Amino acid sequence: MASDATAPTSCEITHRETTLNGRRAFFREATSAGEPQGSLILLHGWIGTSSWMFRHVLPELGARYHTIAPDLPGFGRSQTLEEAPSIEGYREFVRALADELGIDRFHLVGVSVGATVALDFAHRYPERVLKLVVQGPVWRATDLPRRFRLLYDLLGRIPVITDLIPKTPVKWWFFIRRLHMGRDTRHLSKVDRRQLGRDIMRVPNETLLDVGRELLHIDMTENARRIVVPTLVMDGSEARMVPAKASRELSRLIPGAEWKVIRNSGHNAAIEKPRQFLDAVLPFLSPGLAPAPKKEPRRPRAAPGRAKKPASRKRTAGRLKKAEA
């Protein structure tokens, strides 16, 4: 469990499957006994690699909203798309799943590539999105780490390398430690790191590579300017896959968008800092909802310079005796 895991809430989480276009689609559904404040769809990241990444925040979100967290095609327990994986294909998967579940309008929250899909969905189907939250979206290729762009360009030129990446810890090292996250994994607990490793082993190499190559040419600048739904953009202060400054720039492009930074978090705030993630998301989705109490502010430091130490009792007593004599 992450170090600042959320408080327990009354919520039932079930694992469900359905069939979309002849393919198995897995999703987690969180509901509570009370009347939900609406529907919410969570889209995991490319590094989160399944809806599992929301396990720390799903109970509290599900206590307020009818919450759906799918495994995107090719990730987790969902089958791959019939065609090559793409942002557009994932966008249409989200639409088909919402239709299948009878959800017309909903809040949409995405992380990393899930946030990229969410941006595309809100641009294409604004009438279906109540509010949009994106954390660390890959929205412009030039913001990606240089090593990511160089390696995926190489993999695109020599596709046979795909078959040489085995489903072993080498795959974890290649995709996560070297390409995507680097030191970002230092914020994760051992349990989360192990699960992340298991999830990355499940994902077909072709899925990771096809989506990665598409990101080499992505530029959502114009689409961002046309988004009309209320939007919150946020990112971890120590994110490396997509730097916080790039997400901040995106927030300036989207009309009326709000911006939040999650301190001491990398690219996966929902796993690394679930309490801070919720304290940013919930008040935005539900105006008037107070965030969790903050810690007492630190006392201001003394002004620069050498402060005079108070005299000790012993020295003070000595001076008094001397004066009496």
C-alpha positions as protocol buffer text, in pm:
chain_id: "A"
residue {
  index: 1
  type: MET
  ca { x: 0 y: 0 z: 0 }
}
residue {
  index: 2
  type: ALA
  ca { x: 124 y: 348 z: -73 }
}
residue {
  index: 3
  type: SER
  ca { x: 251 y: 548 z: 222 }
}
residue {
  index: 4
  type: ASP
  ca { x: -36 y: 798 z: 219 }
}
residue {
  index: 5
  type: ALA
  ca { x: -318 y: 558 z: 127 }
}
residue {
  index: 6
  type: THR
  ca { x: -673 y: 680 z: 152 }
}
residue {
  index: 7
  type: ALA
  ca { x: -904 y: 625 z: 445 }
}
residue {
  index: 8
  type: PRO
  ca { x: -1150 y: 333 z: 415 }
}
residue {
  index: 9
  type: THR
  ca { x: -1496 y: 416 z: 282 }
}
residue {
  index: 10
  type: SER
  ca { x: -1820 y: 227 z: 222 }
}
residue {
  index: 11
  type: CYS
  ca { x: -1791 y: 104 z: -134 }
}
residue {
  index: 12
  type: GLU
  ca { x: -1831 y: -223 z: -321 }
}
residue {
  index: 13
  type: ILE
  ca { x: -1581 y: -299 z: -598 }
}
residue {
  index: 14
  type: THR
  ca { x: -1657 y: -576 z: -847 }
}
residue {
  index: 15
  type: HIS
  ca { x: -1458 y: -714 z: -1141 }
}
residue {
  index: 16
  type: ARG
  ca { x: -1666 y: -745 z: -1456 }
}
residue {
  index: 17
  type: GLU
  ca { x: -1630 y: -839 z: -1820 }
}
residue {
  index: 18
  type: THR
  ca { x: -1828 y: -760 z: -2131 }
}
residue {
  index: 19
  type: THR
  ca { x: -1781 y: -808 z: -2505 }
}
residue {
  index: 20
  type: LEU
  ca { x: -1718 y: -511 z: -2735 }
}
residue {
  index: 21
  type: ASN
  ca { x: -1684 y: -573 z: -3108 }
}
residue {
  index: 22
  type: GLY
  ca { x: -1621 y: -940 z: -3038 }
}
residue {
  index: 23
  type: ARG
  ca { x: -1339 y: -869 z: -2792 }
}
residue {
  index: 24
  type: ARG
  ca { x: -1329 y: -922 z: -2416 }
}
residue {
  index: 25
  type: ALA
  ca { x: -1328 y: -597 z: -2216 }
}
residue {
  index: 26
  type: PHE
  ca { x: -1248 y: -611 z: -1845 }
}
residue {
  index: 27
  type: PHE
  ca { x: -1335 y: -334 z: -1601 }
}
residue {
  index: 28
  type: ARG
  ca { x: -1358 y: -261 z: -1230 }
}
residue {
  index: 29
  type: GLU
  ca { x: -1687 y: -115 z: -1111 }
}
residue {
  index: 30
  type: ALA
  ca { x: -1719 y: 71 z: -781 }
}
residue {
  index: 31
  type: THR
  ca { x: -2058 y: 151 z: -632 }
}
residue {
  index: 32
  type: SER
  ca { x: -2200 y: 250 z: -293 }
}
residue {
  index: 33
  type: ALA
  ca { x: -2535 y: 195 z: -122 }
}
residue {
  index: 34
  type: GLY
  ca { x: -2622 y: 565 z: -145 }
}
residue {
  index: 35
  type: GLU
  ca { x: -2733 y: 769 z: -443 }
}
residue {
  index: 36
  type: PRO
  ca { x: -2427 y: 839 z: -664 }
}
residue {
  index: 37
  type: GLN
  ca { x: -2341 y: 1196 z: -761 }
}
residue {
  index: 38
  type: GLY
  ca { x: -2305 y: 1082 z: -1121 }
}
residue {
  index: 39
  type: SER
  ca { x: -2087 y: 850 z: -1327 }
}
residue {
  index: 40
  type: LEU
  ca { x: -1709 y: 855 z: -1356 }
}
residue {
  index: 41
  type: ILE
  ca { x: -1474 y: 672 z: -1594 }
}
residue {
  index: 42
  type: LEU
  ca { x: -1106 y: 628 z: -1504 }
}
residue {
  index: 43
  type: LEU
  ca { x: -846 y: 564 z: -1775 }
}
residue {
  index: 44
  type: HIS
  ca { x: -515 y: 414 z: -1669 }
}
residue {
  index: 45
  type: GLY
  ca { x: -177 y: 505 z: -1811 }
}
residue {
  index: 46
  type: TRP
  ca { x: 63 y: 327 z: -2036 }
}
residue {
  index: 47
  type: ILE
  ca { x: 300 y: 280 z: -1744 }
}
residue {
  index: 48
  type: GLY
  ca { x: 17 y: 198 z: -1501 }
}
residue {
  index: 49
  type: THR
  ca { x: -71 y: -74 z: -1757 }
}
residue {
  index: 50
  type: SER
  ca { x: -413 y: -165 z: -1612 }
}
residue {
  index: 51
  type: SER
  ca { x: -705 y: -38 z: -1403 }
}
residue {
  index: 52
  type: TRP
  ca { x: -518 y: -180 z: -1105 }
}
residue {
  index: 53
  type: MET
  ca { x: -333 y: 152 z: -1083 }
}
residue {
  index: 54
  type: PHE
  ca { x: -646 y: 310 z: -932 }
}
residue {
  index: 55
  type: ARG
  ca { x: -675 y: 63 z: -645 }
}
residue {
  index: 56
  type: HIS
  ca { x: -582 y: 325 z: -382 }
}
residue {
  index: 57
  type: VAL
  ca { x: -835 y: 585 z: -502 }
}
residue {
  index: 58
  type: LEU
  ca { x: -1119 y: 367 z: -632 }
}
residue {
  index: 59
  type: PRO
  ca { x: -1288 y: 311 z: -291 }
}
residue {
  index: 60
  type: GLU
  ca { x: -1327 y: 682 z: -218 }
}
residue {
  index: 61
  type: LEU
  ca { x: -1432 y: 770 z: -572 }
}
residue {
  index: 62
  type: GLY
  ca { x: -1678 y: 479 z: -576 }
}
residue {
  index: 63
  type: ALA
  ca { x: -1833 y: 601 z: -250 }
}
residue {
  index: 64
  type: ARG
  ca { x: -1942 y: 917 z: -435 }
}
residue {
  index: 65
  type: TYR
  ca { x: -1973 y: 818 z: -801 }
}
residue {
  index: 66
  type: HIS
  ca { x: -2072 y: 516 z: -1006 }
}
residue {
  index: 67
  type: THR
  ca { x: -1712 y: 455 z: -1110 }
}
residue {
  index: 68
  type: ILE
  ca { x: -1587 y: 246 z: -1402 }
}
residue {
  index: 69
  type: ALA
  ca { x: -1215 y: 171 z: -1446 }
}
residue {
  index: 70
  type: PRO
  ca { x: -1154 y: -38 z: -1760 }
}
residue {
  index: 71
  type: ASP
  ca { x: -840 y: -213 z: -1876 }
}
residue {
  index: 72
  type: LEU
  ca { x: -772 y: -54 z: -2214 }
}
residue {
  index: 73
  type: PRO
  ca { x: -745 y: -305 z: -2503 }
}
residue {
  index: 74
  type: GLY
  ca { x: -423 y: -504 z: -2486 }
}
residue {
  index: 75
  type: PHE
  ca { x: -365 y: -412 z: -2121 }
}
residue {
  index: 76
  type: GLY
  ca { x: -453 y: -607 z: -1808 }
}
residue {
  index: 77
  type: ARG
  ca { x: -734 y: -854 z: -1879 }
}
residue {
  index: 78
  type: SER
  ca { x: -880 y: -686 z: -2189 }
}
residue {
  index: 79
  type: GLN
  ca { x: -811 y: -836 z: -2530 }
}
residue {
  index: 80
  type: THR
  ca { x: -628 y: -635 z: -2793 }
}
residue {
  index: 81
  type: LEU
  ca { x: -810 y: -437 z: -3058 }
}
residue {
  index: 82
  type: GLU
  ca { x: -866 y: -608 z: -3392 }
}
residue {
  index: 83
  type: GLU
  ca { x: -672 y: -328 z: -3560 }
}
residue {
  index: 84
  type: ALA
  ca { x: -336 y: -185 z: -3451 }
}
residue {
  index: 85
  type: PRO
  ca { x: -355 y: -5 z: -3113 }
}
residue {
  index: 86
  type: SER
  ca { x: -403 y: 372 z: -3139 }
}
residue {
  index: 87
  type: ILE
  ca { x: -530 y: 669 z: -2939 }
}
residue {
  index: 88
  type: GLU
  ca { x: -833 y: 685 z: -3169 }
}
residue {
  index: 89
  type: GLY
  ca { x: -901 y: 314 z: -3116 }
}
residue {
  index: 90
  type: TYR
  ca { x: -888 y: 356 z: -2739 }
}
residue {
  index: 91
  type: ARG
  ca { x: -1117 y: 659 z: -2764 }
}
residue {
  index: 92
  type: GLU
  ca { x: -1377 y: 454 z: -2949 }
}
residue {
  index: 93
  type: PHE
  ca { x: -1336 y: 172 z: -2696 }
}
residue {
  index: 94
  type: VAL
  ca { x: -1433 y: 417 z: -2418 }
}
residue {
  index: 95
  type: ARG
  ca { x: -1738 y: 530 z: -2616 }
}
residue {
  index: 96
  type: ALA
  ca { x: -1846 y: 171 z: -2686 }
}
residue {
  index: 97
  type: LEU
  ca { x: -1805 y: 72 z: -2320 }
}
residue {
  index: 98
  type: ALA
  ca { x: -2008 y: 370 z: -2199 }
}
residue {
  index: 99
  type: ASP
  ca { x: -2281 y: 284 z: -2452 }
}
residue {
  index: 100
  type: GLU
  ca { x: -2279 y: -81 z: -2343 }
}
residue {
  index: 101
  type: LEU
  ca { x: -2322 y: 19 z: -1978 }
}
residue {
  index: 102
  type: GLY
  ca { x: -2592 y: 275 z: -2057 }
}
residue {
  index: 103
  type: ILE
  ca { x: -2384 y: 570 z: -1936 }
}
residue {
  index: 104
  type: ASP
  ca { x: -2469 y: 877 z: -2141 }
}
residue {
  index: 105
  type: ARG
  ca { x: -2278 y: 1156 z: -1962 }
}
residue {
  index: 106
  type: PHE
  ca { x: -1994 y: 1115 z: -1717 }
}
residue {
  index: 107
  type: HIS
  ca { x: -1685 y: 1266 z: -1559 }
}
residue {
  index: 108
  type: LEU
  ca { x: -1368 y: 1149 z: -1733 }
}
residue {
  index: 109
  type: VAL
  ca { x: -1034 y: 1112 z: -1551 }
}
residue {
  index: 110
  type: GLY
  ca { x: -717 y: 994 z: -1728 }
}
residue {
  index: 111
  type: VAL
  ca { x: -352 y: 944 z: -1634 }
}
residue {
  index: 112
  type: SER
  ca { x: -55 y: 948 z: -1876 }
}
residue {
  index: 113
  type: VAL
  ca { x: -165 y: 793 z: -2208 }
}
residue {
  index: 114
  type: GLY
  ca { x: -508 y: 745 z: -2049 }
}
residue {
  index: 115
  type: ALA
  ca { x: -513 y: 1124 z: -2016 }
}
residue {
  index: 116
  type: THR
  ca { x: -421 y: 1153 z: -2384 }
}
residue {
  index: 117
  type: VAL
  ca { x: -721 y: 933 z: -2469 }
}
residue {
  index: 118
  type: ALA
  ca { x: -939 y: 1142 z: -2236 }
}
residue {
  index: 119
  type: LEU
  ca { x: -833 y: 1465 z: -2410 }
}
residue {
  index: 120
  type: ASP
  ca { x: -913 y: 1314 z: -2748 }
}
residue {
  index: 121
  type: PHE
  ca { x: -1250 y: 1190 z: -2622 }
}
residue {
  index: 122
  type: ALA
  ca { x: -1347 y: 1529 z: -2474 }
}
residue {
  index: 123
  type: HIS
  ca { x: -1255 y: 1699 z: -2801 }
}
residue {
  index: 124
  type: ARG
  ca { x: -1449 y: 1450 z: -3015 }
}
residue {
  index: 125
  type: TYR
  ca { x: -1751 y: 1396 z: -2786 }
}
residue {
  index: 126
  type: PRO
  ca { x: -1786 y: 1707 z: -2564 }
}
residue {
  index: 127
  type: GLU
  ca { x: -2158 y: 1645 z: -2516 }
}
residue {
  index: 128
  type: ARG
  ca { x: -2080 y: 1328 z: -2320 }
}
residue {
  index: 129
  type: VAL
  ca { x: -1822 y: 1468 z: -2077 }
}
residue {
  index: 130
  type: LEU
  ca { x: -1935 y: 1652 z: -1763 }
}
residue {
  index: 131
  type: LYS
  ca { x: -1587 y: 1736 z: -1637 }
}
residue {
  index: 132
  type: LEU
  ca { x: -1241 y: 1634 z: -1754 }
}
residue {
  index: 133
  type: VAL
  ca { x: -935 y: 1561 z: -1538 }
}
residue {
  index: 134
  type: VAL
  ca { x: -601 y: 1480 z: -1701 }
}
residue {
  index: 135
  type: GLN
  ca { x: -278 y: 1403 z: -1515 }
}
residue {
  index: 136
  type: GLY
  ca { x: 49 y: 1400 z: -1709 }
}
residue {
  index: 137
  type: PRO
  ca { x: -102 y: 1358 z: -2058 }
}
residue {
  index: 138
  type: VAL
  ca { x: 128 y: 1292 z: -2352 }
}
residue {
  index: 139
  type: TRP
  ca { x: -6 y: 1570 z: -2575 }
}
residue {
  index: 140
  type: ARG
  ca { x: 304 y: 1684 z: -2768 }
}
residue {
  index: 141
  type: ALA
  ca { x: 584 y: 1461 z: -2893 }
}
residue {
  index: 142
  type: THR
  ca { x: 860 y: 1713 z: -2826 }
}
residue {
  index: 143
  type: ASP
  ca { x: 792 y: 1691 z: -2451 }
}
residue {
  index: 144
  type: LEU
  ca { x: 885 y: 1322 z: -2437 }
}
residue {
  index: 145
  type: PRO
  ca { x: 1231 y: 1228 z: -2304 }
}
residue {
  index: 146
  type: ARG
  ca { x: 1497 y: 1225 z: -2574 }
}
residue {
  index: 147
  type: ARG
  ca { x: 1587 y: 861 z: -2504 }
}
residue {
  index: 148
  type: PHE
  ca { x: 1221 y: 765 z: -2555 }
}
residue {
  index: 149
  type: ARG
  ca { x: 1207 y: 933 z: -2895 }
}
residue {
  index: 150
  type: LEU
  ca { x: 1540 y: 789 z: -3010 }
}
residue {
  index: 151
  type: LEU
  ca { x: 1462 y: 433 z: -2904 }
}
residue {
  index: 152
  type: TYR
  ca { x: 1109 y: 425 z: -3043 }
}
residue {
  index: 153
  type: ASP
  ca { x: 1234 y: 571 z: -3367 }
}
residue {
  index: 154
  type: LEU
  ca { x: 1489 y: 288 z: -3381 }
}
residue {
  index: 155
  type: LEU
  ca { x: 1223 y: 26 z: -3299 }
}
residue {
  index: 156
  type: GLY
  ca { x: 1007 y: 168 z: -3577 }
}
residue {
  index: 157
  type: ARG
  ca { x: 1290 y: 134 z: -3829 }
}
residue {
  index: 158
  type: ILE
  ca { x: 1386 y: -219 z: -3720 }
}
residue {
  index: 159
  type: PRO
  ca { x: 1058 y: -394 z: -3618 }
}
residue {
  index: 160
  type: VAL
  ca { x: 1232 y: -730 z: -3568 }
}
residue {
  index: 161
  type: ILE
  ca { x: 1372 y: -595 z: -3240 }
}
residue {
  index: 162
  type: THR
  ca { x: 1018 y: -626 z: -3101 }
}
residue {
  index: 163
  type: ASP
  ca { x: 1048 y: -1005 z: -3103 }
}
residue {
  index: 164
  type: LEU
  ca { x: 1378 y: -989 z: -2916 }
}
residue {
  index: 165
  type: ILE
  ca { x: 1226 y: -827 z: -2605 }
}
residue {
  index: 166
  type: PRO
  ca { x: 1135 y: -1128 z: -2386 }
}
residue {
  index: 167
  type: LYS
  ca { x: 866 y: -1150 z: -2119 }
}
residue {
  index: 168
  type: THR
  ca { x: 1122 y: -1149 z: -1839 }
}
residue {
  index: 169
  type: PRO
  ca { x: 1262 y: -886 z: -1600 }
}
residue {
  index: 170
  type: VAL
  ca { x: 1455 y: -759 z: -1904 }
}
residue {
  index: 171
  type: LYS
  ca { x: 1125 y: -627 z: -2038 }
}
residue {
  index: 172
  type: TRP
  ca { x: 1063 y: -439 z: -1711 }
}
residue {
  index: 173
  type: TRP
  ca { x: 1413 y: -291 z: -1725 }
}
residue {
  index: 174
  type: PHE
  ca { x: 1383 y: -197 z: -2093 }
}
residue {
  index: 175
  type: PHE
  ca { x: 1038 y: -38 z: -2090 }
}
residue {
  index: 176
  type: ILE
  ca { x: 1012 y: 101 z: -1740 }
}
residue {
  index: 177
  type: ARG
  ca { x: 1354 y: 168 z: -1593 }
}
residue {
  index: 178
  type: ARG
  ca { x: 1523 y: 285 z: -1913 }
}
residue {
  index: 179
  type: LEU
  ca { x: 1253 y: 414 z: -2148 }
}
residue {
  index: 180
  type: HIS
  ca { x: 964 y: 545 z: -1946 }
}
residue {
  index: 181
  type: MET
  ca { x: 1015 y: 616 z: -1581 }
}
residue {
  index: 182
  type: GLY
  ca { x: 1375 y: 598 z: -1471 }
}
residue {
  index: 183
  type: ARG
  ca { x: 1382 y: 727 z: -1114 }
}
residue {
  index: 184
  type: ASP
  ca { x: 1004 y: 780 z: -1107 }
}
residue {
  index: 185
  type: THR
  ca { x: 963 y: 429 z: -962 }
}
residue {
  index: 186
  type: ARG
  ca { x: 1138 y: 537 z: -642 }
}
residue {
  index: 187
  type: HIS
  ca { x: 804 y: 673 z: -514 }
}
residue {
  index: 188
  type: LEU
  ca { x: 634 y: 331 z: -540 }
}
residue {
  index: 189
  type: SER
  ca { x: 600 y: 77 z: -261 }
}
residue {
  index: 190
  type: LYS
  ca { x: 744 y: -273 z: -311 }
}
residue {
  index: 191
  type: VAL
  ca { x: 391 y: -413 z: -356 }
}
residue {
  index: 192
  type: ASP
  ca { x: 311 y: -158 z: -625 }
}
residue {
  index: 193
  type: ARG
  ca { x: 643 y: -215 z: -802 }
}
residue {
  index: 194
  type: ARG
  ca { x: 583 y: -590 z: -812 }
}
residue {
  index: 195
  type: GLN
  ca { x: 231 y: -548 z: -951 }
}
residue {
  index: 196
  type: LEU
  ca { x: 354 y: -296 z: -1206 }
}
residue {
  index: 197
  type: GLY
  ca { x: 613 y: -550 z: -1317 }
}
residue {
  index: 198
  type: ARG
  ca { x: 351 y: -824 z: -1352 }
}
residue {
  index: 199
  type: ASP
  ca { x: 125 y: -597 z: -1553 }
}
residue {
  index: 200
  type: ILE
  ca { x: 399 y: -490 z: -1792 }
}
residue {
  index: 201
  type: MET
  ca { x: 479 y: -857 z: -1860 }
}
residue {
  index: 202
  type: ARG
  ca { x: 118 y: -917 z: -1970 }
}
residue {
  index: 203
  type: VAL
  ca { x: 110 y: -640 z: -2229 }
}
residue {
  index: 204
  type: PRO
  ca { x: 197 y: -761 z: -2581 }
}
residue {
  index: 205
  type: ASN
  ca { x: 519 y: -602 z: -2704 }
}
residue {
  index: 206
  type: GLU
  ca { x: 336 y: -490 z: -3019 }
}
residue {
  index: 207
  type: THR
  ca { x: 87 y: -289 z: -2810 }
}
residue {
  index: 208
  type: LEU
  ca { x: 361 y: -100 z: -2627 }
}
residue {
  index: 209
  type: LEU
  ca { x: 551 y: -36 z: -2947 }
}
residue {
  index: 210
  type: ASP
  ca { x: 256 y: 64 z: -3168 }
}
residue {
  index: 211
  type: VAL
  ca { x: 129 y: 320 z: -2917 }
}
residue {
  index: 212
  type: GLY
  ca { x: 483 y: 444 z: -2852 }
}
residue {
  index: 213
  type: ARG
  ca { x: 545 y: 504 z: -3220 }
}
residue {
  index: 214
  type: GLU
  ca { x: 218 y: 698 z: -3251 }
}
residue {
  index: 215
  type: LEU
  ca { x: 327 y: 925 z: -2965 }
}
residue {
  index: 216
  type: LEU
  ca { x: 639 y: 1018 z: -3163 }
}
residue {
  index: 217
  type: HIS
  ca { x: 419 y: 1229 z: -3392 }
}
residue {
  index: 218
  type: ILE
  ca { x: 144 y: 1347 z: -3158 }
}
residue {
  index: 219
  type: ASP
  ca { x: 52 y: 1716 z: -3132 }
}
residue {
  index: 220
  type: MET
  ca { x: -281 y: 1801 z: -2967 }
}
residue {
  index: 221
  type: THR
  ca { x: -223 y: 2177 z: -2953 }
}
residue {
  index: 222
  type: GLU
  ca { x: -516 y: 2272 z: -3176 }
}
residue {
  index: 223
  type: ASN
  ca { x: -749 y: 2012 z: -3024 }
}
residue {
  index: 224
  type: ALA
  ca { x: -669 y: 2143 z: -2675 }
}
residue {
  index: 225
  type: ARG
  ca { x: -773 y: 2495 z: -2775 }
}
residue {
  index: 226
  type: ARG
  ca { x: -1113 y: 2358 z: -2884 }
}
residue {
  index: 227
  type: ILE
  ca { x: -1197 y: 2168 z: -2564 }
}
residue {
  index: 228
  type: VAL
  ca { x: -1511 y: 2322 z: -2415 }
}
residue {
  index: 229
  type: VAL
  ca { x: -1574 y: 2106 z: -2106 }
}
residue {
  index: 230
  type: PRO
  ca { x: -1454 y: 2215 z: -1758 }
}
residue {
  index: 231
  type: THR
  ca { x: -1101 y: 2078 z: -1726 }
}
residue {
  index: 232
  type: LEU
  ca { x: -844 y: 2019 z: -1453 }
}
residue {
  index: 233
  type: VAL
  ca { x: -485 y: 1957 z: -1565 }
}
residue {
  index: 234
  type: MET
  ca { x: -237 y: 1827 z: -1307 }
}
residue {
  index: 235
  type: ASP
  ca { x: 98 y: 1654 z: -1280 }
}
residue {
  index: 236
  type: GLY
  ca { x: 356 y: 1536 z: -1031 }
}
residue {
  index: 237
  type: SER
  ca { x: 627 y: 1785 z: -942 }
}
residue {
  index: 238
  type: GLU
  ca { x: 894 y: 1521 z: -1011 }
}
residue {
  index: 239
  type: ALA
  ca { x: 741 y: 1359 z: -1322 }
}
residue {
  index: 240
  type: ARG
  ca { x: 993 y: 1272 z: -1592 }
}
residue {
  index: 241
  type: MET
  ca { x: 791 y: 1102 z: -1865 }
}
residue {
  index: 242
  type: VAL
  ca { x: 596 y: 1426 z: -1918 }
}
residue {
  index: 243
  type: PRO
  ca { x: 750 y: 1718 z: -1725 }
}
residue {
  index: 244
  type: ALA
  ca { x: 513 y: 1923 z: -1510 }
}
residue {
  index: 245
  type: LYS
  ca { x: 598 y: 2236 z: -1711 }
}
residue {
  index: 246
  type: ALA
  ca { x: 453 y: 2069 z: -2024 }
}
residue {
  index: 247
  type: SER
  ca { x: 128 y: 1990 z: -1843 }
}
residue {
  index: 248
  type: ARG
  ca { x: 121 y: 2347 z: -1712 }
}
residue {
  index: 249
  type: GLU
  ca { x: 150 y: 2474 z: -2069 }
}
residue {
  index: 250
  type: LEU
  ca { x: -139 y: 2250 z: -2174 }
}
residue {
  index: 251
  type: SER
  ca { x: -358 y: 2403 z: -1901 }
}
residue {
  index: 252
  type: ARG
  ca { x: -300 y: 2745 z: -2057 }
}
residue {
  index: 253
  type: LEU
  ca { x: -419 y: 2620 z: -2397 }
}
residue {
  index: 254
  type: ILE
  ca { x: -751 y: 2476 z: -2275 }
}
residue {
  index: 255
  type: PRO
  ca { x: -1002 y: 2759 z: -2221 }
}
residue {
  index: 256
  type: GLY
  ca { x: -1074 y: 2808 z: -1850 }
}
residue {
  index: 257
  type: ALA
  ca { x: -870 y: 2504 z: -1740 }
}
residue {
  index: 258
  type: GLU
  ca { x: -748 y: 2476 z: -1382 }
}
residue {
  index: 259
  type: TRP
  ca { x: -396 y: 2365 z: -1289 }
}
residue {
  index: 260
  type: LYS
  ca { x: -269 y: 2164 z: -990 }
}
residue {
  index: 261
  type: VAL
  ca { x: 74 y: 2024 z: -910 }
}
residue {
  index: 262
  type: ILE
  ca { x: 110 y: 1719 z: -686 }
}
residue {
  index: 263
  type: ARG
  ca { x: 418 y: 1765 z: -472 }
}
residue {
  index: 264
  type: ASN
  ca { x: 682 y: 1492 z: -440 }
}
residue {
  index: 265
  type: SER
  ca { x: 508 y: 1272 z: -696 }
}
residue {
  index: 266
  type: GLY
  ca { x: 628 y: 1129 z: -1023 }
}
residue {
  index: 267
  type: HIS
  ca { x: 423 y: 1026 z: -1327 }
}
residue {
  index: 268
  type: ASN
  ca { x: 177 y: 800 z: -1139 }
}
residue {
  index: 269
  type: ALA
  ca { x: 21 y: 1017 z: -869 }
}
residue {
  index: 270
  type: ALA
  ca { x: -281 y: 787 z: -824 }
}
residue {
  index: 271
  type: ILE
  ca { x: -39 y: 517 z: -704 }
}
residue {
  index: 272
  type: GLU
  ca { x: 232 y: 731 z: -546 }
}
residue {
  index: 273
  type: LYS
  ca { x: 28 y: 1002 z: -372 }
}
residue {
  index: 274
  type: PRO
  ca { x: -337 y: 884 z: -366 }
}
residue {
  index: 275
  type: ARG
  ca { x: -442 y: 1127 z: -92 }
}
residue {
  index: 276
  type: GLN
  ca { x: -308 y: 1427 z: -280 }
}
residue {
  index: 277
  type: PHE
  ca { x: -458 y: 1292 z: -603 }
}
residue {
  index: 278
  type: LEU
  ca { x: -803 y: 1275 z: -441 }
}
residue {
  index: 279
  type: ASP
  ca { x: -765 y: 1614 z: -273 }
}
residue {
  index: 280
  type: ALA
  ca { x: -714 y: 1765 z: -619 }
}
residue {
  index: 281
  type: VAL
  ca { x: -979 y: 1566 z: -809 }
}
residue {
  index: 282
  type: LEU
  ca { x: -1275 y: 1553 z: -567 }
}
residue {
  index: 283
  type: PRO
  ca { x: -1320 y: 1928 z: -502 }
}
residue {
  index: 284
  type: PHE
  ca { x: -1301 y: 1990 z: -877 }
}
residue {
  index: 285
  type: LEU
  ca { x: -1568 y: 1730 z: -956 }
}
residue {
  index: 286
  type: SER
  ca { x: -1786 y: 1830 z: -659 }
}
residue {
  index: 287
  type: PRO
  ca { x: -1766 y: 2205 z: -590 }
}
residue {
  index: 288
  type: GLY
  ca { x: -1806 y: 2281 z: -221 }
}
residue {
  index: 289
  type: LEU
  ca { x: -1639 y: 1957 z: -110 }
}
residue {
  index: 290
  type: ALA
  ca { x: -1365 y: 2051 z: 133 }
}
residue {
  index: 291
  type: PRO
  ca { x: -1029 y: 1878 z: 89 }
}
residue {
  index: 292
  type: ALA
  ca { x: -869 y: 1682 z: 371 }
}
residue {
  index: 293
  type: PRO
  ca { x: -726 y: 1899 z: 652 }
}
residue {
  index: 294
  type: LYS
  ca { x: -372 y: 2013 z: 586 }
}
residue {
  index: 295
  type: LYS
  ca { x: -83 y: 1987 z: 831 }
}
residue {
  index: 296
  type: GLU
  ca { x: 3 y: 2281 z: 1050 }
}
residue {
  index: 297
  type: PRO
  ca { x: 226 y: 2524 z: 859 }
}
residue {
  index: 298
  type: ARG
  ca { x: 590 y: 2533 z: 957 }
}
residue {
  index: 299
  type: ARG
  ca { x: 705 y: 2814 z: 1179 }
}
residue {
  index: 300
  type: PRO
  ca { x: 907 y: 3080 z: 996 }
}
residue {
  index: 301
  type: ARG
  ca { x: 1281 y: 3047 z: 1029 }
}
residue {
  index: 302
  type: ALA
  ca { x: 1486 y: 3304 z: 1218 }
}
residue {
  index: 303
  type: ALA
  ca { x: 1635 y: 3589 z: 1018 }
}
residue {
  index: 304
  type: PRO
  ca { x: 1980 y: 3523 z: 867 }
}
residue {
  index: 305
  type: GLY
  ca { x: 2268 y: 3587 z: 1103 }
}
residue {
  index: 306
  type: ARG
  ca { x: 2386 y: 3443 z: 1428 }
}
residue {
  index: 307
  type: ALA
  ca { x: 2109 y: 3439 z: 1686 }
}
residue {
  index: 308
  type: LYS
  ca { x: 2204 y: 3521 z: 2043 }
}
residue {
  index: 309
  type: LYS
  ca { x: 2169 y: 3216 z: 2267 }
}
residue {
  index: 310
  type: PRO
  ca { x: 1972 y: 3262 z: 2588 }
}
residue {
  index: 311
  type: ALA
  ca { x: 2189 y: 3253 z: 2899 }
}
residue {
  index: 312
  type: SER
  ca { x: 2186 y: 2922 z: 3083 }
}
residue {
  index: 313
  type: ARG
  ca { x: 2049 y: 2897 z: 3436 }
}
residue {
  index: 314
  type: LYS
  ca { x: 2394 y: 2818 z: 3568 }
}
residue {
  index: 315
  type: ARG
  ca { x: 2555 y: 3127 z: 3416 }
}
residue {
  index: 316
  type: THR
  ca { x: 2268 y: 3352 z: 3526 }
}
residue {
  index: 317
  type: ALA
  ca { x: 2291 y: 3228 z: 3886 }
}
residue {
  index: 318
  type: GLY
  ca { x: 2667 y: 3293 z: 3884 }
}
residue {
  index: 319
  type: ARG
  ca { x: 2618 y: 3653 z: 3773 }
}
residue {
  index: 320
  type: LEU
  ca { x: 2359 y: 3712 z: 4049 }
}
residue {
  index: 321
  type: LYS
  ca { x: 2597 y: 3587 z: 4322 }
}
residue {
  index: 322
  type: LYS
  ca { x: 2873 y: 3811 z: 4186 }
}
residue {
  index: 323
  type: ALA
  ca { x: 2642 y: 4114 z: 4197 }
}
residue {
  index: 324
  type: GLU
  ca { x: 2539 y: 4041 z: 4559 }
}
residue {
  index: 325
  type: ALA
  ca { x: 2904 y: 4023 z: 4666 }
}
